[in-house]
Amino acid sequence: MQAQLIALDWGTSSLRAYKLGPAGVVLDQRSLAWGIMHLPTEPRDIAGVRCSDGFELAFDAACGDWLDAQLNLPVIACGMVGSAQGWSEAAYRNTPVDVASLGKALHRVRSMRGTDVYLVPGVIEQVGLPNVMRGEETQVLGVLQGLGADVLIGLPGSHSKWVEVAEGCITHFDTFMTGELFAVLSKHSLLGRTQKITEEFQAEAFDRGVQVALSEDGRRGVLSTLFSARTLGLTGELAGDQQPDYLSGLLIGHELAGLPAGARHKPIILVGAAALCARYQRALALCGFDHVSLAQEATERGLWQLAVAAGLTQPALET
Amino acid sequence: MQAQLIALDWGTSSLRAYKLGPAGVVLDQRSLAWGIMHLPTEPRDIAGVRCSDGFELAFDAACGDWLDAQLNLPVIACGMVGSAQGWSEAAYRNTPVDVASLGKALHRVRSMRGTDVYLVPGVIEQVGLPNVMRGEETQVLGVLQGLGADVLIGLPGSHSKWVEVAEGCITHFDTFMTGELFAVLSKHSLLGRTQKITEEFQAEAFDRGVQVALSEDGRRGVLSTLFSARTLGLTGELAGDQQPDYLSGLLIGHELAGLPAGARHKPIILVGAAALCARYQRALALCGFDHVSLAQEATERGLWQLAVAAGLTQPALET
């Protein structure tokens, strides 16, 4: 099948490349370790010229052969590749944004081999405390197709995003530094010292963490409840191998407790790694959120739709 | 003046020794780097015997000469020296505790030189989530003398304690991991990368952090507001040298927002390092806490009173 688009999901620590066919169907895909903070450094010839630029090298490795096989294939990319530390800066666009407005705002960078790469801008919200995302906007737009009503989209991770969508438009979002906090506390704080890492998910400990966050004790905030990961160990109520999942449940519980009150009755869609989404789904159920579903292939679908909106490729023929 | 008591404040990272005279007046004092996690390792003769035990070596360095000069001087010690990782474990006592009950529960360890050292037990509260302290109970009891009414005592630090006292009795306390979280976030998270350390206190940034914690945005919790330390940098509203004090104000603000509602009208006494107490005093004022004062020499006063309650030394003669 003839390819129509190359779509790159290019973040801080990884680079995923998709070759998409008609209607955005995935014909081929690759995953490389060359996120923008881990670019290749060994010089190589590209289009007959010696090259030592990390972005060019990574781009060539990700899809050079696809472009050689089909010269005029358009390329779109989202994620940190468009940040100030990326290949070229695609300035943030203010909320509200939808597929049409973001598709018109792609930022072009010309690669050494002469191919234009269209970078998706990140999104900024400047009502109250400023909030930014870069990459997640594409995932959100990718799951919206066919959804009419208002939804809340959760993207768990180092910096979890919760994105409110109305009429196909991103209207508001919040960030929670849950994943990064879990990592730094486990690696560098007193709490990590008594943690024992285990393969098996400690469901009971996780649930207890969520429930503590929701409890009367939880109202003092996470700065206070965190200490219980230590004291429950001291009193023998939490074994070392239960402590990581207790802390995970506690932090996720506090994150969910911070969602707007109205969120409880909206349909929720989770986007992200399966194991992490499973944790959030479990915690959401404990918090009384009823309508939770999981989305697949959000990034490649979002990139496809943005490319269509930008006129880089043609939508599927309506039949 | 004749000494009556040796009082040791022996924590994780430091050891302070006080030689106290009648009525607990400080005759001499020393500060050593030998906290229980940093004990001396070079063997030395103590009382004619070769010794390589770190606790014995540190104890001898702290007050061996005082004991040589005055053989039967009693010794009391508080802090992590009485923990499971300490010299000998002085098991936690349950709340409520006061000077009389804690003074009766001192745990004795005999040193190589034949001197008994009396260790003050830590305190545990087992209503709801368990909470523990070790060392702070002595400081709290040290500032209570002469105070009749109910007070709230704040001990800012890595693990800040807020201790409710009624009728001279410790009835309830909470812990907030504020100081440790500030340290690990500054050293190991994304937020630290754009921080510039400066000598000068950035009052405006600190106040802004406190106010964000108290604002409508703050209700989503610290996992969410933390990200503003990054985004306010991205939008040019917070320079690199303002970011550490913004984060400090934000975390302290969330801590204070977690205090019980009734705390606002109680007299508050702060105990701790002067610079840190000054930050808390500033934040408390922004939060509308009216009656805040600072206590001095809390530890040595507390150790003196516990020693009196235990019968190790005599109180001042009433005149």
Interface residues (C-beta under 8 A of the other chain):
Chain A: I124 Q126 G128 L129 P130 N131 V132 H159 D174 T175 F176 M177 T178 E180 L181 V184 L185 K187 H188 S189 L190 V212 E216 D217 R219 R220 G221 V222 L223 S224 T225 L226 F227 S228 T231 L232 L234 T235 E237 L251 H254 E255 A257 G258 L259
Chain B: I124 Q126 G128 L129 P130 N131 V132 H159 D174 T175 F176 M177 T178 E180 L181 V184 L185 K187 H188 S189 L190 V212 E216 D217 R219 R220 G221 V222 L223 S224 T225 L226 F227 S228 T231 L232 L234 T235 E237 L251 H254 E255 A257 G258 L259
